[in-house]
């Protein structure tokens, strides 16, 4: 399965451990989780606290599959998409082992 990174601009503060506190944010989060399928889902999200930026790593068969999940999600305007890009994950711990010969 392919990996994609999705960049977002977020119009609410991400400065604490529980950023999804409003009713709309909770509904959006639950809607997103409900929209995940066995093939299309978010693996991890990184929020740059205080910057209004967020990046999500997705596993999906296509960019369109990710768009379809977002299209079904209530209040998705809370995390507008800036872009979806094909991605690869570089595991630096594994890279260090490989370069050390073991």
N, CA, C and O atoms as a GROMACS GRO file, in nm:
protein
  408
    1UNK      N    1   0.085  -0.118   0.000
    1UNK     CA    2   0.000   0.000   0.000
    1UNK      C    3   0.089   0.124   0.000
    1UNK      O    4   0.198   0.124   0.057
    2UNK      N    5   0.042   0.228  -0.063
    2UNK     CA    6   0.118   0.353  -0.074
    2UNK      C    7   0.101   0.438   0.051
    2UNK      O    8   0.003   0.426   0.125
    3UNK      N    9   0.199   0.525   0.072
    3UNK     CA   10   0.192   0.620   0.183
    3UNK      C   11   0.184   0.761   0.125
    3UNK      O   12   0.241   0.791   0.020
    4UNK      N   13   0.110   0.846   0.196
    4UNK     CA   14   0.092   0.985   0.156
    4UNK      C   15   0.107   1.073   0.279
    4UNK      O   16   0.075   1.031   0.390
    5UNK      N   17   0.156   1.195   0.259
    5UNK     CA   18   0.156   1.294   0.366
    5UNK      C   19   0.055   1.401   0.325
    5UNK      O   20   0.053   1.449   0.212
    6UNK      N   21  -0.030   1.436   0.423
    6UNK     CA   22  -0.132   1.537   0.402
    6UNK      C   23  -0.100   1.656   0.493
    6UNK      O   24  -0.090   1.640   0.615
    7UNK      N   25  -0.083   1.773   0.433
    7UNK     CA   26  -0.053   1.894   0.511
    7UNK      C   27  -0.181   1.973   0.532
    7UNK      O   28  -0.265   1.986   0.443
    8UNK      N   29  -0.193   2.026   0.654
    8UNK     CA   30  -0.312   2.103   0.691
    8UNK      C   31  -0.272   2.236   0.753
    8UNK      O   32  -0.167   2.248   0.817
    9UNK      N   33  -0.356   2.337   0.732
    9UNK     CA   34  -0.351   2.461   0.809
    9UNK      C   35  -0.467   2.451   0.906
    9UNK      O   36  -0.580   2.424   0.865
   10UNK      N   37  -0.441   2.472   1.032
   10UNK     CA   38  -0.548   2.457   1.131
   10UNK      C   39  -0.578   2.589   1.200
   10UNK      O   40  -0.487   2.657   1.248
   11UNK      N   41  -0.706   2.625   1.204
   11UNK     CA   42  -0.744   2.756   1.257
   11UNK      C   43  -0.772   2.757   1.408
   11UNK      O   44  -0.835   2.850   1.458
   12UNK      N   45  -0.725   2.656   1.480
   12UNK     CA   46  -0.744   2.654   1.624
   12UNK      C   47  -0.612   2.616   1.690
   12UNK      O   48  -0.528   2.554   1.626
   13UNK      N   49  -0.593   2.653   1.817
   13UNK     CA   50  -0.464   2.628   1.881
   13UNK      C   51  -0.436   2.479   1.903
   13UNK      O   52  -0.525   2.403   1.941
   14UNK      N   53  -0.313   2.441   1.879
   14UNK     CA   54  -0.269   2.304   1.906
   14UNK      C   55  -0.154   2.313   2.007
   14UNK      O   56  -0.042   2.271   1.979
   15UNK      N   57  -0.185   2.366   2.121
   15UNK     CA   58  -0.078   2.391   2.218
   15UNK      C   59  -0.086   2.304   2.342
   15UNK      O   60  -0.005   2.318   2.433
   16UNK      N   61  -0.183   2.213   2.346
   16UNK     CA   62  -0.191   2.126   2.462
   16UNK      C   63  -0.215   1.982   2.418
   16UNK      O   64  -0.228   1.955   2.298
   17UNK      N   65  -0.220   1.892   2.513
   17UNK     CA   66  -0.233   1.750   2.481
   17UNK      C   67  -0.373   1.713   2.432
   17UNK      O   68  -0.392   1.606   2.375
   18UNK      N   69  -0.471   1.801   2.453
   18UNK     CA   70  -0.609   1.772   2.411
   18UNK      C   71  -0.661   1.886   2.325
   18UNK      O   72  -0.742   1.967   2.370
   19UNK      N   73  -0.615   1.893   2.199
   19UNK     CA   74  -0.656   2.006   2.115
   19UNK      C   75  -0.800   1.997   2.066
   19UNK      O   76  -0.858   2.098   2.028
   20UNK      N   77  -0.859   1.878   2.067
   20UNK     CA   78  -0.994   1.860   2.013
   20UNK      C   79  -1.096   1.868   2.125
   20UNK      O   80  -1.143   1.766   2.176
   21UNK      N   81  -1.129   1.990   2.164
   21UNK     CA   82  -1.216   2.006   2.280
   21UNK      C   83  -1.354   2.060   2.245
   21UNK      O   84  -1.448   2.038   2.321
   22UNK      N   85  -1.369   2.129   2.134
   22UNK     CA   86  -1.501   2.182   2.102
   22UNK      C   87  -1.587   2.068   2.048
   22UNK      O   88  -1.536   1.966   2.002
   23UNK      N   89  -1.718   2.086   2.052
   23UNK     CA   90  -1.810   1.984   2.001
   23UNK      C   91  -1.783   1.957   1.853
   23UNK      O   92  -1.787   1.842   1.810
   24UNK      N   93  -1.754   2.062   1.776
   24UNK     CA   94  -1.728   2.045   1.633
   24UNK      C   95  -1.600   1.966   1.610
   24UNK      O   96  -1.593   1.882   1.521
   25UNK      N   97  -1.498   1.995   1.690
   25UNK     CA   98  -1.371   1.924   1.676
   25UNK      C   99  -1.387   1.776   1.712
   25UNK      O  100  -1.330   1.689   1.645
   26UNK      N  101  -1.462   1.748   1.815
   26UNK     CA  102  -1.487   1.608   1.855
   26UNK      C  103  -1.565   1.537   1.745
   26UNK      O  104  -1.533   1.424   1.711
   27UNK      N  105  -1.669   1.602   1.691
   27UNK     CA  106  -1.749   1.541   1.583
   27UNK      C  107  -1.662   1.516   1.461
   27UNK      O  108  -1.674   1.411   1.397
   28UNK      N  109  -1.575   1.610   1.426
   28UNK     CA  110  -1.486   1.594   1.312
   28UNK      C  111  -1.392   1.476   1.334
   28UNK      O  112  -1.371   1.394   1.244
   29UNK      N  113  -1.334   1.466   1.453
   29UNK     CA  114  -1.241   1.357   1.484
   29UNK      C  115  -1.311   1.222   1.477
   29UNK      O  116  -1.259   1.128   1.417
   30UNK      N  117  -1.429   1.212   1.536
   30UNK     CA  118  -1.504   1.086   1.531
   30UNK      C  119  -1.544   1.053   1.388
   30UNK      O  120  -1.539   0.937   1.348
   31UNK      N  121  -1.584   1.153   1.311
   31UNK     CA  122  -1.621   1.132   1.172
   31UNK      C  123  -1.504   1.082   1.089
   31UNK      O  124  -1.519   0.995   1.004
   32UNK      N  125  -1.386   1.138   1.115
   32UNK     CA  126  -1.266   1.094   1.044
   32UNK      C  127  -1.236   0.948   1.077
   32UNK      O  128  -1.211   0.868   0.988
   33UNK      N  129  -1.240   0.915   1.206
   33UNK     CA  130  -1.214   0.776   1.247
   33UNK      C  131  -1.316   0.681   1.185
   33UNK      O  132  -1.280   0.571   1.142
   34UNK      N  133  -1.442   0.722   1.181
   34UNK     CA  134  -1.547   0.638   1.122
   34UNK      C  135  -1.526   0.619   0.971
   34UNK      O  136  -1.568   0.518   0.915
   35UNK      N  137  -1.460   0.716   0.907
   35UNK     CA  138  -1.438   0.708   0.763
   35UNK      C  139  -1.320   0.622   0.722
   35UNK      O  140  -1.306   0.587   0.605
   36UNK      N  141  -1.234   0.588   0.819
   36UNK     CA  142  -1.119   0.503   0.786
   36UNK      C  143  -1.168   0.367   0.738
   36UNK      O  144  -1.270   0.317   0.783
   37UNK      N  145  -1.093   0.309   0.646
   37UNK     CA  146  -1.122   0.174   0.598
   37UNK      C  147  -0.999   0.088   0.623
   37UNK      O  148  -0.898   0.136   0.673
   38UNK      N  149  -1.009  -0.040   0.590
   38UNK     CA  150  -0.895  -0.130   0.608
   38UNK      C  151  -0.777  -0.086   0.521
   38UNK      O  152  -0.662  -0.115   0.554
   39UNK      N  153  -0.805  -0.016   0.410
   39UNK     CA  154  -0.699   0.026   0.319
   39UNK      C  155  -0.663   0.174   0.328
   39UNK      O  156  -0.555   0.214   0.285
   40UNK      N  157  -0.750   0.256   0.383
   40UNK     CA  158  -0.728   0.401   0.385
   40UNK      C  159  -0.746   0.454   0.526
   40UNK      O  160  -0.857   0.459   0.578
   41UNK      N  161  -0.633   0.494   0.587
   41UNK     CA  162  -0.638   0.543   0.724
   41UNK      C  163  -0.513   0.626   0.754
   41UNK      O  164  -0.409   0.612   0.690
   42UNK      N  165  -0.527   0.711   0.854
   42UNK     CA  166  -0.415   0.792   0.900
   42UNK      C  167  -0.332   0.710   0.998
   42UNK      O  168  -0.385   0.652   1.093
   43UNK      N  169  -0.201   0.706   0.975
   43UNK     CA  170  -0.110   0.632   1.061
   43UNK      C  171  -0.067   0.717   1.180
   43UNK      O  172  -0.066   0.671   1.294
   44UNK      N  173  -0.032   0.842   1.153
   44UNK     CA  174   0.018   0.932   1.258
   44UNK      C  175  -0.001   1.076   1.214
   44UNK      O  176  -0.009   1.106   1.095
   45UNK      N  177  -0.007   1.164   1.313
   45UNK     CA  178  -0.019   1.308   1.287
   45UNK      C  179   0.083   1.382   1.372
   45UNK      O  180   0.106   1.349   1.489
   46UNK      N  181   0.145   1.482   1.311
   46UNK     CA  182   0.237   1.568   1.382
   46UNK      C  183   0.181   1.709   1.376
   46UNK      O  184   0.153   1.761   1.268
   47UNK      N  185   0.166   1.772   1.491
   47UNK     CA  186   0.118   1.909   1.498
   47UNK      C  187   0.233   1.997   1.546
   47UNK      O  188   0.295   1.968   1.648
   48UNK      N  189   0.261   2.102   1.473
   48UNK     CA  190   0.363   2.198   1.514
   48UNK      C  191   0.293   2.302   1.600
   48UNK      O  192   0.239   2.400   1.549
   49UNK      N  193   0.295   2.279   1.729
   49UNK     CA  194   0.222   2.363   1.825
   49UNK      C  195   0.252   2.510   1.803
   49UNK      O  196   0.367   2.552   1.791
   50UNK      N  197   0.145   2.587   1.798
   50UNK     CA  198   0.158   2.731   1.787
   50UNK      C  199   0.179   2.782   1.644
   50UNK      O  200   0.180   2.903   1.622
   51UNK      N  201   0.196   2.692   1.547
   51UNK     CA  202   0.221   2.737   1.409
   51UNK      C  203   0.098   2.731   1.321
   51UNK      O  204   0.094   2.794   1.216
   52UNK      N  205  -0.003   2.656   1.365
   52UNK     CA  206  -0.120   2.637   1.282
   52UNK      C  207  -0.097   2.538   1.169
   52UNK      O  208  -0.171   2.539   1.070
   53UNK      N  209   0.004   2.452   1.183
   53UNK     CA  210   0.037   2.354   1.080
   53UNK      C  211   0.031   2.213   1.138
   53UNK      O  212   0.063   2.189   1.254
   54UNK      N  213  -0.011   2.121   1.052
   54UNK     CA  214  -0.021   1.982   1.092
   54UNK      C  215   0.011   1.896   0.970
   54UNK      O  216  -0.024   1.932   0.857
   55UNK      N  217   0.077   1.782   0.992
   55UNK     CA  218   0.106   1.687   0.885
   55UNK      C  219   0.059   1.549   0.930
   55UNK      O  220   0.082   1.508   1.044
   56UNK      N  221  -0.007   1.479   0.838
   56UNK     CA  222  -0.060   1.346   0.868
   56UNK      C  223  -0.004   1.245   0.769
   56UNK      O  224  -0.001   1.270   0.649
   57UNK      N  225   0.041   1.132   0.820
   57UNK     CA  226   0.090   1.024   0.736
   57UNK      C  227  -0.022   0.925   0.716
   57UNK      O  228  -0.078   0.871   0.812
   58UNK      N  229  -0.056   0.900   0.590
   58UNK     CA  230  -0.166   0.811   0.554
   58UNK      C  231  -0.116   0.689   0.480
   58UNK      O  232  -0.016   0.694   0.410
   59UNK      N  233  -0.187   0.581   0.497
   59UNK     CA  234  -0.173   0.463   0.413
   59UNK      C  235  -0.301   0.456   0.331
   59UNK      O  236  -0.411   0.462   0.386
   60UNK      N  237  -0.286   0.445   0.199
   60UNK     CA  238  -0.404   0.446   0.112
   60UNK      C  239  -0.366   0.394  -0.026
   60UNK      O  240  -0.249   0.399  -0.065
   61UNK      N  241  -0.464   0.343  -0.100
   61UNK     CA  242  -0.434   0.297  -0.235
   61UNK      C  243  -0.415   0.413  -0.334
   61UNK      O  244  -0.353   0.396  -0.438
   62UNK      N  245  -0.468   0.532  -0.299
   62UNK     CA  246  -0.456   0.647  -0.388
   62UNK      C  247  -0.486   0.776  -0.313
   62UNK      O  248  -0.540   0.774  -0.202
   63UNK      N  249  -0.448   0.886  -0.374
   63UNK     CA  250  -0.482   1.017  -0.320
   63UNK      C  251  -0.634   1.034  -0.314
   63UNK      O  252  -0.687   1.090  -0.219
   64UNK      N  253  -0.702   0.984  -0.416
   64UNK     CA  254  -0.848   0.996  -0.420
   64UNK      C  255  -0.914   0.925  -0.302
   64UNK      O  256  -1.015   0.974  -0.251
   65UNK      N  257  -0.860   0.814  -0.258
   65UNK     CA  258  -0.916   0.742  -0.143
   65UNK      C  259  -0.912   0.829  -0.018
   65UNK      O  260  -1.004   0.825   0.063
   66UNK      N  261  -0.805   0.907  -0.003
   66UNK     CA  262  -0.794   0.999   0.112
   66UNK      C  263  -0.896   1.111   0.097
   66UNK      O  264  -0.964   1.146   0.193
   67UNK      N  265  -0.907   1.166  -0.021
   67UNK     CA  266  -1.005   1.272  -0.048
   67UNK      C  267  -1.145   1.223  -0.016
   67UNK      O  268  -1.226   1.297   0.039
   68UNK      N  269  -1.175   1.098  -0.050
   68UNK     CA  270  -1.307   1.041  -0.023
   68UNK      C  271  -1.336   1.034   0.126
   68UNK      O  272  -1.449   1.059   0.169
   69UNK      N  273  -1.234   1.000   0.208
   69UNK     CA  274  -1.253   0.998   0.354
   69UNK      C  275  -1.285   1.138   0.403
   69UNK      O  276  -1.378   1.157   0.482
   70UNK      N  277  -1.209   1.237   0.356
   70UNK     CA  278  -1.233   1.374   0.400
   70UNK      C  279  -1.370   1.424   0.355
   70UNK      O  280  -1.436   1.498   0.428
   71UNK      N  281  -1.414   1.384   0.237
   71UNK     CA  282  -1.543   1.429   0.185
   71UNK      C  283  -1.659   1.382   0.271
   71UNK      O  284  -1.764   1.447   0.274
   72UNK      N  285  -1.642   1.272   0.340
   72UNK     CA  286  -1.749   1.216   0.425
   72UNK      C  287  -1.742   1.265   0.569
   72UNK      O  288  -1.830   1.233   0.649
   73UNK      N  289  -1.639   1.342   0.603
   73UNK     CA  290  -1.615   1.381   0.742
   73UNK      C  291  -1.686   1.512   0.777
   73UNK      O  292  -1.666   1.613   0.709
   74UNK      N  293  -1.769   1.510   0.884
   74UNK     CA  294  -1.835   1.635   0.925
   74UNK      C  295  -1.735   1.737   0.978
   74UNK      O  296  -1.635   1.700   1.040
   75UNK      N  297  -1.761   1.862   0.954
   75UNK     CA  298  -1.679   1.972   1.005
   75UNK      C  299  -1.533   1.963   0.963
   75UNK      O  300  -1.444   2.008   1.035
   76UNK      N  301  -1.508   1.906   0.845
   76UNK     CA  302  -1.370   1.892   0.798
   76UNK      C  303  -1.306   2.028   0.772
   76UNK      O  304  -1.184   2.038   0.760
   77UNK      N  305  -1.388   2.131   0.762
   77UNK     CA  306  -1.332   2.266   0.743
   77UNK      C  307  -1.238   2.304   0.857
   77UNK      O  308  -1.161   2.399   0.845
   78UNK      N  309  -1.245   2.232   0.970
   78UNK     CA  310  -1.157   2.260   1.083
   78UNK      C  311  -1.012   2.226   1.053
   78UNK      O  312  -0.921   2.278   1.117
   79UNK      N  313  -0.990   2.139   0.956
   79UNK     CA  314  -0.853   2.104   0.918
   79UNK      C  315  -0.839   2.109   0.765
   79UNK      O  316  -0.825   2.005   0.700
   80UNK      N  317  -0.844   2.229   0.707
   80UNK     CA  318  -0.835   2.240   0.562
   80UNK      C  319  -0.706   2.177   0.508
   80UNK      O  320  -0.599   2.191   0.567
   81UNK      N  321  -0.719   2.109   0.395
   81UNK     CA  322  -0.605   2.043   0.334
   81UNK      C  323  -0.528   2.143   0.249
   81UNK      O  324  -0.585   2.212   0.164
   82UNK      N  325  -0.397   2.152   0.273
   82UNK     CA  326  -0.309   2.235   0.190
   82UNK      C  327  -0.250   2.154   0.075
   82UNK      O  328  -0.217   2.209  -0.030
   83UNK      N  329  -0.237   2.023   0.096
   83UNK     CA  330  -0.181   1.940  -0.010
   83UNK      C  331  -0.172   1.794   0.032
   83UNK      O  332  -0.163   1.764   0.151
   84UNK      N  333  -0.176   1.706  -0.066
   84UNK     CA  334  -0.158   1.562  -0.045
   84UNK      C  335  -0.045   1.519  -0.137
   84UNK      O  336  -0.048   1.544  -0.257
   85UNK      N  337   0.056   1.453  -0.079
   85UNK     CA  338   0.174   1.416  -0.156
   85UNK      C  339   0.213   1.271  -0.129
   85UNK      O  340   0.204   1.222  -0.016
   86UNK      N  341   0.256   1.204  -0.234
   86UNK     CA  342   0.310   1.069  -0.218
   86UNK      C  343   0.432   1.079  -0.126
   86UNK      O  344   0.509   1.174  -0.134
   87UNK      N  345   0.449   0.980  -0.039
   87UNK     CA  346   0.556   0.989   0.060
   87UNK      C  347   0.623   0.855   0.081
   87UNK      O  348   0.569   0.749   0.048
   88UNK      N  349   0.742   0.862   0.137
   88UNK     CA  350   0.808   0.742   0.185
   88UNK      C  351   0.860   0.773   0.324
   88UNK      O  352   0.894   0.887   0.355
   89UNK      N  353   0.865   0.671   0.408
   89UNK     CA  354   0.910   0.688   0.545
   89UNK      C  355   1.054   0.641   0.554
   89UNK      O  356   1.087   0.530   0.512
   90UNK      N  357   1.139   0.724   0.609
   90UNK     CA  358   1.279   0.688   0.631
   90UNK      C  359   1.296   0.664   0.781
   90UNK      O  360   1.278   0.755   0.862
   91UNK      N  361   1.331   0.544   0.816
   91UNK     CA  362   1.353   0.506   0.955
   91UNK      C  363   1.501   0.525   0.985
   91UNK      O  364   1.584   0.444   0.944
   92UNK      N  365   1.534   0.631   1.056
   92UNK     CA  366   1.674   0.665   1.079
   92UNK      C  367   1.744   0.565   1.170
   92UNK      O  368   1.864   0.546   1.156
   93UNK      N  369   1.673   0.501   1.261
   93UNK     CA  370   1.734   0.397   1.344
   93UNK      C  371   1.776   0.279   1.256
   93UNK      O  372   1.886   0.224   1.272
   94UNK      N  373   1.689   0.240   1.162
   94UNK     CA  374   1.724   0.132   1.070
   94UNK      C  375   1.837   0.174   0.976
   94UNK      O  376   1.923   0.093   0.944
   95UNK      N  377   1.837   0.300   0.933
   95UNK     CA  378   1.943   0.351   0.847
   95UNK      C  379   2.078   0.342   0.920
   95UNK      O  380   2.178   0.302   0.861
   96UNK      N  381   2.080   0.381   1.046
   96UNK     CA  382   2.203   0.377   1.126
   96UNK      C  383   2.254   0.233   1.136
   96UNK      O  384   2.374   0.209   1.121
   97UNK      N  385   2.162   0.138   1.163
   97UNK     CA  386   2.202  -0.003   1.170
   97UNK      C  387   2.260  -0.051   1.038
   97UNK      O  388   2.364  -0.117   1.035
   98UNK      N  389   2.192  -0.018   0.929
   98UNK     CA  390   2.236  -0.064   0.796
   98UNK      C  391   2.374  -0.009   0.762
   98UNK      O  392   2.457  -0.081   0.707
   99UNK      N  393   2.398   0.117   0.794
   99UNK     CA  394   2.526   0.176   0.763
   99UNK      C  395   2.638   0.127   0.853
   99UNK      O  396   2.756   0.134   0.818
  100UNK      N  397   2.600   0.077   0.972
  100UNK     CA  398   2.698   0.022   1.066
  100UNK      C  399   2.726  -0.125   1.038
  100UNK      O  400   2.814  -0.186   1.099
  101UNK      N  401   2.651  -0.181   0.944
  101UNK     CA  402   2.671  -0.320   0.909
  101UNK      C  403   2.595  -0.417   0.996
  101UNK      O  404   2.630  -0.535   1.004
  102UNK      N  405   2.494  -0.371   1.061
  102UNK     CA  406   2.420  -0.468   1.139
  102UNK      C  407   2.309  -0.412   1.211
  102UNK      O  408   2.238  -0.484   1.281
   0.00000   0.00000   0.00000
